[in-house]
Amino acid sequence: MGQTYQSYQDALEARAREAQEGTRTLKEKAEDVASTVADEGAKAMEAAGETASDAFDSTRRFVQEQPLLAIGAVALVACAAGVLWKLAPQRRRI
């Protein structure tokens, strides 16, 4: 029989240590990834906020500089939306 009970127990304990080390490594990697994702998400939200602010400022400046053109553009979009709404297939109610 070549192996004793003690050698089986030692082998089992070695495997348990390896599993714990692997689990600890995976946990550290997961924490690093979560931290990176949170940081990148915060950067993306900040960039989106800046872009929205820039778009708002540009739109406000355009409306102040050319109010009649802005009103015409809004009227055109409203008419296009109305045409699309009217051309949409009607749902039958039973």
Secondary structure as UniProt FT lines:
FT   HELIX           5..65
FT   HELIX           67..87
//
